[in-house]
Amino acid sequence: MTMHSSSYLIADAGSTKTDWVIVHPPAGYQRIQSAGINPFYQTAEEIIPLLENEVVPYAGDHVEHIYFFGAGCADDRSGQPVTAALRACFPKVQTLEVASDMLGAARGLCGREPGLACILGTGANNAFYDGRQIVRSIGSLGFWLGDEGSGSYLGKTLVVHYLQNELPAELHEAFAAAYPGINRLSVLENAYRKPYPNRYFAAFSTFIAGHIAHPFMRGLVKEAFSLFVKKYICKHPDTASYPVHFTGSVAYYYQDILREVLESHALQCGHILRSPLEGLVQYYGRDRHV
């Protein structure tokens, strides 16, 4: 990749939040955060005001190079709402790459070396990366049918245990105190009638983090990570020959459990980063820490 003399943007977007790096050669860089951007749920018309209010005031409209990696941007067609919104808000853009969050994670985690790259945040994903591109992925089926190991999966699992009276008594009481409005009807309303059920359930993962010392909670997370490894990582050929890297808040905050699960499957644990942005800045030609 060539180095740029003009300002450029790199984005790591999920359904819950979008992390941005604005690079201003040679002055430096700036990190900002905006609301989540996912073209599966949002149109260009909905994304444009978000960019205008939360990104353009910091980046300016003169940015010429944008590298956007996001959930829901699997190909040109699915990423079109993001492409259209970025072009509308940054009319001087010359280079615009809109690609999957999985490719962004792979480049940020692996650089130019082959390896397995995984995302465990609000959602979950995985891919084998050859040092340049993704060559194989065991496709996730999304929130309702998959996403094992993700924040939304952990939160959903916790809520189901609560509603079905399967939590240990002390955890049941603590959950009821923390979420006094939670009942079967309110959960079903958020699950089936309101937008972003994945975000809704992912928010409950903070309760797990606050009680992770409890054996039940640790077991819940360990089981979810084991499912992720079995359903996705272990289905790649010759898995043990390559490092397995992770990005995402869930992988980062529960990395001790994640390392334990990987070791139990005789897998090489690579980088575990909260965000792939630092690696992406280096990948795109700026050897500086974000």
Buried (B, 14 or more C-beta within 10 A) or exposed (E): EEEBEBBBBBBBBBBBBBBBBBBBBEEEBBEBEBBBBBBEBBEBEEBBEBBBEBBBEEBEEEBBBBBBBBBBBBEEEBBBBBBBBBEBBBEEBEEBBBBBBBBBBBBBBBBEEBBBBBBBBBBBBBBBBBEEEBEEBBEBEBBEEBBBBBBBBBBBBBBEBBBEEEBEEEBBEBBEEEBEEBEEEEBEEBBEEEEBBBBBBBBBBEBBBEBBEBEBBBEBBBBBBBBBBEBBBEEBEEBEEBBBBBBBBBBBBBBEBBBBBBEEBEBBBBBBBBBBBBBBBBBBEBEEEB
